[in-house]
Amino acid sequence: MEETWRWWGPADGIRLSDVRQTGARGIVTALHDIPAGQVWSRDAILERRAIIEADASLGLRWAVVESLPVHEAIKLGDGDLEPYFEAYRQSLRNLGASGVDIVCYNFMPVLDWARTDLRFPLPGGGTALKFDAGKFAAFDCLMLGRPGAEADHTAEAIEAGRKWFAGASEADKDGLLATIMAGLPGAFDRYDIPGLRGMLDRFRNVDAARLLDNLSAFLRAVVPAAEEAGVRLAIHPDDPPRPLLGLPRVVSNAGNIARILEAVDSPANGLTLCTGSLGSGFGNDLPEIAARFAPRIHFAHLRNVVKWADGSFMESEHLGGDVDMVGVVRVLLDEQARRREAGDARWRIPFRPDHGHELIYDHGRPTHPGYPVIGRLKGLAEIRGVMAALAAA
């Protein structure tokens, strides 16, 4: 598979020359400075592509957009959405005309992802991203005070949350809010408690059925433009794959994925297979999901998690968690072979080592949570070894 690396653009603390040293050649990036709902101009796209390709000796290319964000109004299904649909369509046209043909996006309301610990300590001094169900229950029930929140958490998590809250300082509570806000898309919205309550209130009448209807309407509006532009859309699963803060989630399991792909039955309507997001949900068999939707997988995020019965999970070593990573890679390699034999010019599936532990010299480097250099390089090397072993078998 094509080895790629998420790069946050010119402001990233990791340089493109650093990426080249990992062995990855595909760059996964986005125009993060452009707010959701605005058009990505062709000039802006070509400027970013020129930066990536400026040093020909590196041999890098812009392989995947992650992400082209969907405006919250579309998720709400609120008001005149045609201007937002047209902005998205025009961005897809401009990307296709600029030679960037895979677009990862998500349809998670308000929060793109949620963790309670950005640097949970590991033996030896490493750190990991973690979702602690007790701390999240404390945030939802006691800090946010959301009506009816207790019904969405296990008794075990609620009790653990009360204990954490009783011993937490104001700095601890502020830190938890900041950590949860780290999952907001882009850099344009950060809420305090009243602000978050207000945002959640906007979604009070949006249940899972309505959110899925809104997603289907979005797909009907933009997939034809993607087809014309030669662009393949790849929806990212919910992270974690469960309702949060009363917000519905509709990309959490195989049944959800099937309904989304059937909503507009086109190769341009595809999936980003994220083994960590889906893997943090009980009942999701990742090799089985990969095999079922293999023809529509356009991009893969390969990471692993360990889970606990109360709903907590922590990001683990790439080959060391609950997900059968070898089984997933085997399915993806088989799908690549099928595409190549069928004469598909775009037979390679780009993947990136998703997230990683902060290890050794990662500490103190200005990187985004989950995106250190050494931790991801370790994951990439492990997955590269799996691919080589399966190819030789």
N, C-alpha and C positions, 0 to 999 in steps of 0.2 A: 504494500500500500504506500501511497505517497506520504512521506513524513512531513508534518507541518508544525508550526510553532505560533502560538498566539503572541502577537506583538501589539502594544497599545499605541503605537505611533511615535512620532518624533520625540514626544515627551517621556517615553518609556525609559526607565533606568537601564534596561537591557538594550544594547546596541545591535544593529543588524549583523555586524561582524561577530558578535557573541553568538547569535543564532546560528550563523554558518558553522561555528565550531561544534555545535551540537550534532551536526550531520543533517539536520532538517533543511530542506530547500524551499518548501512552501510556506508562505506567510499568511497568517490568519489575522485580519485586522479590520478596522472600521473607521469611519470619519466621526469619531466620538464627539467632536466639537459642534456637530450639527444636531440641533434638537429634533426629537421625534415629530413627524408631521411636515418637515421641510424637505425640499428636493435636494438630493445629492447632485450637484451639477457635474457635467462631464469634465469641466476644467479641474474641479476639486478632486475627482476620481483619478484623472490622469496625473495630477500633481503628486498624489500619494503613490501611485504606481511608479512614477519616475524616481521617487525617493527609494523605493524598494529595489529598483533595477539599476540604480545609479552606478554601483560598482559591479561591473559585469563579471569580475573575477569571483564574486560571491555566488553567482548562479542562482539568485533568489527570484521568486515570482509571487505575485499576489494570487493565492490559490482560492481563498474563501473569504467572503465578507461575514464577519461576526461582530456585531449584528446590525441589520437594518431595522431599527426599532419601529414597532407598531404603536401609533398614538393611543393614549388611554381612552379617547372618545370612541375609537373603533371597538375597544373591548367593552365599553359601556353600551355601545349601540345607541349613542345619544346625539341627537341633532342631525344637521346636514353633514353626512360623512363623505360625500363625493369629492370635496377638495382634498381630504386626507387620502382617499383611494387614488386620486389622480396624481398626487405627489409621490405616492409609493410606486405607482406604475411608471412615472417618469424616471424615478431613481433606478428602477429595474432596467428601463430602456438604456439609460446612460451607462449603467454597469455593463450590460451586454455589449454595447457599442465600444466599450473600453477594454473588452477582453476578460472581464471578471464574471464567471458564469455560475457560481454557487453562492447562495445567500442563506445563511443561518439566521433564524429569527425565533422569537418566542411569543407566547400569548398568555403570560402570567400577569394578572392584574396587580398593580402597585409595586409588588416586590418581585424582582427577577430571581432571587435566590435568598435563602435564609440560613444563617448560622448564629450560634450564640458565643462561640469562641473562635477567634481568628488565629490564635497561636496557643493551642492547647499543648502543654509540655509532654514530650515523649522521652523514653529512656535514652540517655546519652546526650540530651540537649537539643534534639530536634523539636519541631512544633508542627501541629496539624490543624486543619479546620475541623470544627466539631459542632454538632447540633445536640444540645442538651435539652431533653424534653422538659425537665424540671425548671430550668431557667427560662425556657420559652413560655411555660405555663405561668411562671411568676410575672413575666412581662405582660402577657395577654390578660391575665385575671386581676393582677394586683397593681401593675404600673399603668397599663392602658385602661383597665377597668371596663373592658368591653362587655356589654350586657349579654348574658348567656354563654360566656366564654368557657365556664366550667364544663359544659356539656361536650366540649371539643377536646378535652384532655383526659387521660387516664387518672384514676384516683392516685396511683403511685406518683405520676408526674406532678399532680396538684400538691400532694404532700411534700414532695421534694422541693417544689417551687416555694412553698410557704417557709420551709426551713432556710432556703437560700435567701429569700427576701428579708427574713427576720435578722439575719446576720450581715446583710449587705449595707455598705456605706452608700452615701449619695454618689460618690465617685464610681462605685461598682455599678449602680443603676444607670448613671450617665454613660458608662462604658458599654453596658448591655444595649442601651438604645442606639448608640453609635455603631455597634457591631451589626445590629439588625438593619439599620439604615444603610449599611454598606451594600446591601443587596438591591438598593434602588437603581434603576437603569440610568446610565449616563452620569453626568455630573450636574444635573440641572435641578433636581428635587431632593432636598433633605428636610425631614419633618421633625418638629418637636412633638410631644405627646398630643397637644390639641390639634396640631396640623394633621397628624396621622389619623386621629379620630375623624376629622373632617373628610379626609380622603376615603376612609373606609365607609363613611356614611353615604358617599356618592354611589357606592356599589351595593347598598343595602337591598335593592330590588333585583340584583343580578345573581341568579342561582346558576348551577352548573348547566342546566338545559339552555338557559338564555345565553350564557357565555359561549356555549358550543354553537348556538345559532349565529351569534355575532362573528365567531371565527369562520363559520361556513360562508357567511355573507362576504367577509373579507376575502376569502379564497376565490369565490365566484367573481369578485371584482378585480382581482389582481393576477390570477393564474393565466388568463389569456394573454396578458401583456408579457408575463414571464416566458410563455411559450414562444411568442413572436420575437422576443429578445434573445432567445437561446439560453435563458437563465433557469436554473433549477433551485426552487425554494426547498428549504430543509428545516422543518419545525423542530425546535428543541423541547425536550420533555420538561415537565415541572420539576422544580428543585427546592425542597423535596416533593415527591409526588403525593401530596395530600393537601386538603384545605388548610389554609393558614389565616388566622385573625378573622375568621368568618368569610374569607375570600374563596370562591370556588376554584378548582383546578380541573382541567379537562384534557391534559396530555400526560396522564399518569400511569397508564397500563396498556396492554395490548388491545383491549376493547376500545379504549379512547382513540388509539392510533388508527385502528381500522376505520372507525367512523370518520375521522379527519381525512384520511386518504381516499375514502369512498365519496366524501362530500364533493370533490372535484377529481374525477378519476383521470389523472394526467401524470405523466412522468415528471412534469414540472412541479407537481405537488408532492414533495417527498419529506424525508425524515433525517434529522441529525440523531444518530444513535448515541445517546449519552449513557454509558454503563453505570456511571456514578449516580446520576439523578434517578434513573429507573431502579438501580440496584439498592437504593436506600428505601425502597418500598417493599413490604412483605408481599410475597406471591408473584413477583416479577422474575421469570426465568429468562435471563438475558440471552443465552444461546438460542433458546426457542423463539424469543421475540426477534432476534436478528435473522433467523432463518425464515420466519413468517413474512417479514417485510423486506427481505434482502434486495429485491429489485428496485425498491424505492428509497434505499439508504444512499444518500448523496455525500454524507460527511459523518465522521465518527469522533466522539470524545471518549477516550479510554482512560478510566480511572476506577478505583475500587473503594469499597466502604466496608466497615464492620457495623452491625446493627445490634441493638438491645431491645428487649421485649417492650419497654416503656415508650418506644418510638425514637429514642436517641440513636445517633449514628456518628461515626467519625471516619474521616478519610484515611485510608490505610495505604500501605505500599501497593503499587500497581498490580502485583501478582499475589498479594497476601490477604485479601479480604474475602467477602462473601460471594463475589461475582466470579464465575468461571471464565476468567479472561482468556485462557487458552482456547476454550470452546468458542467464545465470541470471535476471536481472531481467525480461527479455522473457518467459521461461516463466512466471514468477510473475504478471506482469500479465495474460497470456493466461488463466491459471487463474482469476484473480479475475474476469475478464470472463465466463468460462464459468459460474462459480458465480452471478454476479449475474443472468445471463440465465436460469438455471435456477430463480431465485426463492429462493436460499439467503439467509436473513436475515443470516447471519454470513459474508458473502462476502469481506470484507477480510482480507488476510493481514498480521498485524503483523510487522514486521521491526525489527531494531535494528542500528546500525552497530557491529559487534562488534570490541572492542579498538580500538587506535589507538596511534600513536606519541606519545610525550611530546614536545611542541613548545612553544617559546617560554615562556609563563607557566605551563605545566604543571609544570615542574620545581620540586620542593619542596612541591607541594600534597599533602595527605594523602589520596591516592586508592589504590585497589587496583591491583595490577599489571595493565596492559593497559587500564585504565579512566580515562584522563585526560580532561579537558574538551576541550581544543582539538583533540587528535588525533582524537577521536571526532566532534567537530563537523565537522572537515574531511571525514571519511569520510561523514557524513550528508549534507553539502552535495553531495559528488560523486555519491552514489547518487540524491539528489533530482534532480540534473541529468540523470542517465541516465533516470529515470522520465519527466521532462518531455519529453526529446527523443524517447523511444519513443512517448509519447502523441501527440506532434505529427507523427510520421512518417506 
